[in-house]
Amino acid sequence: MELQGVRAKWTAHDDPPREGGQGQVLRGRGENGQSVAIKIARQARSRMAQECASLQEIAREDPRAGEWCVQVLDHGTAGDGRDFFVLPWYEDTLESWCERQPPLESLLLGLERAAATVVRLHRSHADLARVRVHRDLKPPNFLVRDQNGRVDVVLADLGVAKDGKLLVATRQTGVFTPHFAPMEQMLPVNAVADVRQDVHGLGATLFACLTGTIPRSIVARDTLWTAEATRIVYLAGRGASRSGDEVAEYQQLRGLPLERFIDFDEAHALLPSDEQRLFHALEERLGRRCAEPGAGARALAELLLPTLRKALAPNPRDRLHEASQIYASLQLARDAACVLLGVPREPTGAPMAATSAAGSDSGPYSTPTVPDSSGLPSVIATAVPTGTGNTPRAEATVDSWDESEESAPL
């Protein structure tokens, strides 16, 4: 299929497309032979133009947006009226890359860079008092290029991104992914786009990529909606068919506090079985590369779990307020993993360099370094390499974890 853009002509291959929320992503090539991704809408009227405009606005306001956000190479309208735009080609999404089981240190590096893209998104607005919120963070919405262990990650699918000062009707637009989106995002109420929605999505993404599952605690929340929540969702679905009484009832329900819709007393950030799942996933990834994988996995889990519990808090009042806290936790976990495995630590780069005036930035990546275990918390001190090689000294014991529950598949 030939497509004429504003700048050039593009050819789409016949390979099976990647399916997205708003359209399909086809592999293609430019006139100079460049491999590209062509994102084309499923129908003539779609939000594709909005996504293209969002990406172009970000590129104008952040000169270094190419380090963290997918870039628009061209755009246009196909002969059948469907919008399309052209992007650089990435072999993997974060989801497909994780399925190929990269080494633990590479996996944590990829997740760290994914978190950095979200930090950069939130701070990318030219007006630093304002934030952009993605609102649909999940593993398929990060793109990954892994070239011999050099892992580059960019954020994609910004078609539903919003300015943090604008009111958005979250549920009515249908722009969320169940179990990655927090509960409050699923309600048909007008609310300011909040970075805490992205914090929840990023936390769920982190857990899913490390374990291959979504937390069972999030699945269990499906049963915690109140009668008021069921009613407001029903009335929202009625749309223009609502009677006069239903319109009044709908407006009244939309003014209720969040606690009237969700039984937060029964909701949990993580269940014991979720924490057990994370521990076993880390233990498996350490495997034979670490003399005491159980102790190492416990140390890494204790570095990650406090942040995950706060990122996945059901009530937004209890949730982390910044994605940078997840990024910092991943940095610390990767430092610890590199110490445990005795491997060099590849720098991530500064996720806030485009908007932060603190310090200078020599570029996104530099020479890999061997981390120093002296700066790590004492939890890792019992499982660090000593002497020669990467054999750790492991004295910690692993608590007995509740194995009565299984995690839900991703």
C-alpha positions as CSV (number, residue, x, y, z in Angstrom):
1,M,0.0,0.0,0.0
2,E,1.4,3.4,-1.1
3,L,0.7,6.4,1.2
4,Q,1.4,10.0,0.3
5,G,2.3,12.1,3.4
6,V,2.9,15.8,3.7
7,R,6.7,15.4,3.3
8,A,7.2,12.1,1.4
9,K,5.7,8.9,0.0
10,W,5.7,5.8,2.1
11,T,5.2,2.1,1.4
12,A,3.4,-0.2,3.9
13,H,4.5,-3.9,3.9
14,D,2.1,-6.8,3.9
15,D,3.4,-8.1,7.3
16,P,0.7,-8.7,9.9
17,P,0.0,-5.4,11.7
18,R,0.3,-4.6,15.3
19,E,-3.1,-3.8,16.7
20,G,-3.6,-0.7,18.7
21,G,-6.4,1.0,20.5
22,Q,-7.1,3.5,17.7
23,G,-5.7,1.8,14.7
24,Q,-3.1,-0.5,13.2
25,V,0.6,-0.2,13.1
26,L,2.2,-1.4,9.8
27,R,5.8,-1.8,9.1
28,G,6.9,0.2,6.1
29,R,9.7,2.0,4.3
30,G,10.5,5.4,3.0
31,E,11.8,6.4,-0.4
32,N,15.3,6.2,1.0
33,G,14.7,2.6,2.3
34,Q,14.3,3.7,5.9
35,S,12.3,1.3,8.0
36,V,9.3,3.0,9.6
37,A,6.1,2.3,11.5
38,I,2.9,3.6,9.8
39,K,0.1,4.1,12.2
40,I,-3.3,4.2,10.3
41,A,-6.7,4.7,11.8
42,R,-9.4,2.0,11.5
43,Q,-12.0,4.5,10.3
44,A,-12.2,7.9,8.8
45,R,-13.2,9.7,12.0
46,S,-10.8,8.9,14.8
47,R,-8.5,10.4,17.5
48,M,-5.4,9.8,15.4
49,A,-5.1,13.4,14.4
50,Q,-5.2,14.3,18.1
51,E,-2.4,11.9,18.9
52,C,-0.3,13.2,16.0
53,A,-0.9,16.8,17.2
54,S,0.1,15.9,20.8
55,L,3.4,14.4,19.6
56,Q,4.2,17.4,17.4
57,E,3.4,19.8,20.3
58,I,5.7,17.9,22.6
59,A,8.5,18.0,20.1
60,R,8.1,21.7,19.7
61,E,8.2,22.3,23.5
62,D,10.9,19.9,24.4
63,P,13.9,20.0,22.0
64,R,15.1,16.6,23.5
65,A,11.8,14.8,23.2
66,G,13.3,12.3,20.9
67,E,15.1,10.8,23.9
68,W,11.9,9.7,25.5
69,C,8.9,10.1,23.2
70,V,8.2,8.6,19.8
71,Q,8.7,11.1,17.0
72,V,6.4,11.9,14.1
73,L,8.3,11.7,10.8
74,D,5.3,12.5,8.5
75,H,1.5,12.4,8.4
76,G,-1.3,12.5,5.9
77,T,-4.7,11.1,4.9
78,A,-5.1,7.8,3.0
79,G,-7.2,7.6,-0.1
80,D,-10.1,6.1,1.9
81,G,-10.1,9.1,4.3
82,R,-8.3,7.4,7.2
83,D,-5.6,9.5,9.0
84,F,-2.1,8.1,9.3
85,F,1.2,9.2,10.6
86,V,4.8,7.8,10.3
87,L,7.1,7.0,13.2
88,P,10.5,5.4,13.6
89,W,10.4,1.6,13.7
90,Y,10.9,-0.2,17.0
91,E,11.2,-4.0,17.0
92,D,9.5,-4.4,20.3
93,T,6.9,-3.0,22.7
94,L,7.9,-3.3,26.4
95,E,5.4,-6.2,26.5
96,S,7.0,-8.3,23.7
97,W,10.5,-7.4,24.9
98,C,9.8,-8.7,28.4
99,E,8.4,-11.9,26.9
100,R,11.8,-12.6,25.5
101,Q,13.2,-12.8,29.1
102,P,16.1,-10.3,29.0
103,P,18.6,-10.6,31.8
104,L,17.5,-9.1,35.1
105,E,19.9,-6.2,34.9
106,S,18.7,-5.4,31.4
107,L,15.1,-5.8,32.4
108,L,15.5,-3.3,35.3
109,L,17.3,-0.9,33.0
110,G,14.4,-1.1,30.5
111,L,11.9,-0.4,33.3
112,E,14.0,2.4,34.7
113,R,14.1,4.0,31.3
114,A,10.3,3.5,30.9
115,A,9.8,5.3,34.2
116,A,12.1,8.1,33.0
117,T,9.9,8.6,29.9
118,V,6.8,9.2,32.2
119,V,8.8,11.6,34.4
120,R,9.7,13.5,31.2
121,L,6.2,13.5,29.9
122,H,4.8,15.0,33.1
123,R,7.5,17.8,33.0
124,S,7.4,18.4,29.2
125,H,5.0,21.3,29.1
126,A,6.5,24.7,28.2
127,D,4.6,26.1,31.3
128,L,6.3,24.2,34.1
129,A,3.3,24.8,36.3
130,R,1.3,22.4,34.1
131,V,1.7,18.7,33.5
132,R,0.8,16.3,30.7
133,V,-0.9,13.1,31.7
134,H,-0.8,10.0,29.5
135,R,-3.9,8.2,31.1
136,D,-3.3,4.8,29.4
137,L,0.1,3.5,30.6
138,K,0.6,-0.2,30.0
139,P,3.4,-2.4,28.6
140,P,2.3,-2.2,24.9
141,N,2.5,1.7,25.0
142,F,6.3,1.7,25.5
143,L,8.5,1.0,22.5
144,V,11.8,-0.7,23.0
145,R,15.0,-1.0,20.8
146,D,17.5,-3.5,22.3
147,Q,20.8,-3.4,20.4
148,N,23.3,-5.8,22.0
149,G,22.2,-4.9,25.5
150,R,21.8,-1.1,24.8
151,V,18.2,-0.6,25.7
152,D,16.3,2.4,24.4
153,V,12.7,3.0,25.5
154,V,10.3,5.7,24.3
155,L,6.7,6.4,25.2
156,A,4.0,6.0,22.6
157,D,0.2,6.1,22.1
158,L,-0.4,9.6,23.4
159,G,-3.8,9.9,21.8
160,V,-5.6,10.3,25.1
161,A,-2.9,12.4,26.8
162,K,-4.4,15.5,28.6
163,D,-3.2,18.7,30.1
164,G,-3.4,18.5,33.9
165,K,-5.5,21.7,34.2
166,L,-8.3,20.5,31.9
167,L,-11.4,18.7,32.9
168,V,-11.9,15.3,31.3
169,A,-14.8,12.9,31.4
170,T,-12.6,9.8,32.0
171,R,-15.1,6.9,31.8
172,Q,-17.2,8.4,29.0
173,T,-14.3,8.6,26.6
174,G,-13.5,4.9,27.1
175,V,-9.8,5.7,27.1
176,F,-8.4,3.4,29.8
177,T,-7.3,-0.1,30.1
178,P,-8.9,-2.1,33.0
179,H,-6.5,-3.2,35.7
180,F,-3.8,-0.7,34.6
181,A,-6.1,2.3,35.0
182,P,-6.9,3.1,38.6
183,M,-10.5,2.7,39.8
184,E,-11.3,6.4,39.9
185,Q,-10.5,6.7,36.1
186,M,-13.3,4.2,35.3
187,L,-16.0,6.4,36.8
188,P,-18.1,8.7,34.5
189,V,-17.3,11.9,36.3
190,N,-15.6,15.1,35.3
191,A,-12.2,15.3,36.9
192,V,-8.8,17.0,36.4
193,A,-6.3,14.7,34.6
194,D,-4.1,13.7,37.5
195,V,-0.5,12.3,37.4
196,R,-1.6,9.8,40.0
197,Q,-3.5,8.0,37.3
198,D,-0.2,7.5,35.5
199,V,1.5,6.5,38.7
200,H,-0.9,3.6,39.1
201,G,-0.5,2.6,35.4
202,L,3.3,2.7,35.7
203,G,3.2,0.7,38.9
204,A,1.0,-2.0,37.3
205,T,3.3,-2.0,34.3
206,L,6.3,-2.5,36.5
207,F,4.7,-5.4,38.3
208,A,3.5,-7.0,35.1
209,C,6.9,-6.8,33.4
210,L,8.7,-8.3,36.4
211,T,6.2,-11.1,37.0
212,G,4.3,-11.7,33.8
213,T,1.0,-11.0,35.6
214,I,-1.2,-8.2,36.9
215,P,-1.6,-8.1,40.7
216,R,-4.4,-10.2,42.0
217,S,-5.2,-7.3,44.3
218,I,-6.3,-5.2,41.3
219,V,-8.4,-8.0,39.8
220,A,-10.2,-8.3,43.2
221,R,-11.2,-4.7,43.0
222,D,-13.7,-5.5,40.3
223,T,-16.1,-6.6,43.1
224,L,-15.7,-3.5,45.2
225,W,-18.0,-1.1,43.3
226,T,-21.0,0.2,45.3
227,A,-24.6,0.5,44.2
228,E,-24.0,4.1,43.4
229,A,-21.1,3.2,41.0
230,T,-23.3,0.6,39.2
231,R,-26.0,3.2,38.9
232,I,-23.9,6.1,37.6
233,V,-22.2,3.8,35.0
234,Y,-25.7,2.7,33.8
235,L,-26.9,6.3,33.5
236,A,-23.8,7.3,31.7
237,G,-24.5,4.6,29.2
238,R,-28.0,5.8,28.6
239,G,-26.6,9.0,27.1
240,A,-29.2,11.2,25.3
241,S,-31.9,8.6,26.2
242,R,-31.9,9.6,29.8
243,S,-35.2,10.9,31.1
244,G,-35.5,14.2,33.0
245,D,-35.4,12.4,36.3
246,E,-32.4,10.4,35.2
247,V,-30.6,13.5,34.2
248,A,-31.1,15.1,37.6
249,E,-30.1,11.8,39.3
250,Y,-27.0,11.6,37.1
251,Q,-25.8,15.1,38.0
252,Q,-26.4,14.4,41.7
253,L,-24.4,11.2,41.6
254,R,-21.5,13.0,39.8
255,G,-21.2,15.3,42.8
256,L,-20.6,12.5,45.3
257,P,-17.2,11.8,46.8
258,L,-15.1,8.9,45.5
259,E,-15.7,6.9,48.7
260,R,-19.4,6.6,47.8
261,F,-18.5,4.6,44.7
262,I,-15.7,2.3,45.9
263,D,-15.4,0.2,49.0
264,F,-11.8,1.3,49.8
265,D,-11.8,-0.5,53.2
266,E,-11.7,-3.9,51.3
267,A,-9.3,-2.8,48.6
268,H,-5.6,-3.5,48.7
269,A,-2.5,-2.3,46.9
270,L,-1.0,-5.8,46.8
271,L,-2.0,-9.1,48.4
272,P,0.5,-11.4,50.1
273,S,0.2,-13.7,47.0
274,D,1.3,-10.7,44.8
275,E,4.3,-10.1,46.9
276,Q,5.1,-13.8,46.8
277,R,4.8,-13.8,43.1
278,L,7.3,-10.9,42.8
279,F,9.8,-12.6,45.1
280,H,9.6,-15.9,43.1
281,A,10.0,-14.0,39.8
282,L,13.1,-12.2,41.0
283,E,14.5,-15.4,42.4
284,E,14.0,-17.2,39.1
285,R,15.7,-14.4,37.2
286,L,18.7,-14.4,39.5
287,G,18.9,-18.2,39.2
288,R,22.3,-19.7,38.8
289,R,23.9,-16.4,38.3
290,C,23.7,-15.7,42.1
291,A,25.0,-18.2,44.7
292,E,22.0,-17.4,47.0
293,P,19.2,-16.3,44.7
294,G,16.6,-16.5,47.5
295,A,18.5,-13.9,49.6
296,G,19.1,-11.7,46.6
297,A,15.5,-11.9,45.5
298,R,14.3,-11.0,49.0
299,A,16.7,-8.0,49.1
300,L,15.5,-6.7,45.7
301,A,11.8,-7.3,46.6
302,E,12.3,-5.2,49.8
303,L,13.7,-2.4,47.7
304,L,10.7,-2.5,45.2
305,L,7.7,-3.4,47.3
306,P,7.4,-0.1,49.4
307,T,7.2,1.9,46.2
308,L,4.8,-0.6,44.5
309,R,2.5,-0.6,47.5
310,K,2.2,3.2,47.3
311,A,2.0,3.4,43.5
312,L,-0.9,0.9,43.5
313,A,-2.8,2.3,46.4
314,P,-6.5,2.0,45.5
315,N,-7.4,5.4,47.0
316,P,-5.6,8.2,45.1
317,R,-5.2,10.1,48.4
318,D,-2.8,7.4,49.5
319,R,-1.0,7.1,46.2
320,L,2.4,8.4,45.2
321,H,2.2,11.9,43.7
322,E,5.1,11.6,41.3
323,A,6.5,9.0,38.9
324,S,10.0,10.2,39.8
325,Q,9.6,8.1,43.0
326,I,9.2,5.0,41.0
327,Y,12.1,5.9,38.8
328,A,14.3,6.4,41.9
329,S,13.2,3.0,43.3
330,L,14.1,1.3,40.0
331,Q,17.5,3.0,40.0
332,L,18.3,1.6,43.5
333,A,17.0,-1.9,42.5
334,R,19.2,-2.0,39.4
335,D,22.2,-0.9,41.4
336,A,21.5,-3.7,43.8
337,A,21.0,-6.3,41.0
338,C,24.3,-5.3,39.4
339,V,26.1,-5.6,42.7
340,L,24.5,-9.0,43.3
341,L,25.4,-10.2,39.8
342,G,28.8,-8.6,39.7
343,V,28.1,-6.9,36.4
344,P,28.7,-3.2,35.2
345,R,25.9,-0.8,35.6
346,E,24.9,1.1,32.4
347,P,23.9,4.7,33.1
348,T,20.3,5.6,32.5
349,G,20.7,9.3,31.8
350,A,18.9,12.2,33.4
351,P,15.1,11.8,33.0
352,M,14.4,15.4,34.0
353,A,17.3,17.0,32.0
354,A,15.0,18.8,29.6
355,T,13.2,20.8,32.4
356,S,15.5,20.7,35.4
357,A,18.0,23.3,36.0
358,A,19.9,21.2,38.6
359,G,23.3,20.1,37.3
360,S,24.6,19.5,33.8
361,D,23.8,16.6,31.5
362,S,26.4,15.1,29.3
363,G,23.9,13.1,27.3
364,P,21.4,10.3,27.8
365,Y,24.0,7.5,28.2
366,S,27.7,7.2,29.0
367,T,30.3,4.5,29.8
368,P,29.0,1.6,32.0
369,T,30.3,1.6,35.5
370,V,30.7,-1.0,38.3
371,P,28.3,0.1,41.1
372,D,29.6,0.6,44.6
373,S,27.7,-1.4,47.2
374,S,28.6,1.0,50.0
375,G,25.8,3.4,49.0
376,L,23.1,0.7,49.0
377,P,20.8,0.0,52.0
378,S,21.7,-2.5,54.6
379,V,19.1,-4.9,53.2
380,I,21.5,-5.7,50.3
381,A,24.7,-5.8,52.4
382,T,24.1,-9.4,53.3
383,A,24.1,-10.5,49.6
384,V,26.9,-8.6,47.9
385,P,29.9,-10.0,46.0
386,T,33.0,-10.4,48.2
387,G,36.4,-11.4,47.2
388,T,36.7,-12.4,43.6
389,G,34.0,-13.3,41.1
390,N,30.3,-12.6,41.7
391,T,29.7,-15.0,44.5
392,P,27.6,-13.2,47.1
393,R,27.7,-13.5,50.8
394,A,24.1,-14.4,51.7
395,E,23.0,-14.5,55.3
396,A,19.4,-13.3,55.0
397,T,16.5,-15.8,55.2
398,V,13.3,-15.6,53.2
399,D,10.1,-15.3,55.1
400,S,7.4,-17.9,54.5
401,W,5.0,-16.4,52.0
402,D,1.3,-17.2,51.8
403,E,0.9,-19.6,48.8
404,S,-2.9,-19.9,49.1
405,E,-3.6,-17.5,46.3
406,E,-2.5,-17.4,42.6
407,S,-1.8,-14.3,40.6
408,A,-4.0,-13.4,37.7
409,P,-2.5,-13.9,34.2
410,L,-1.6,-10.8,32.2
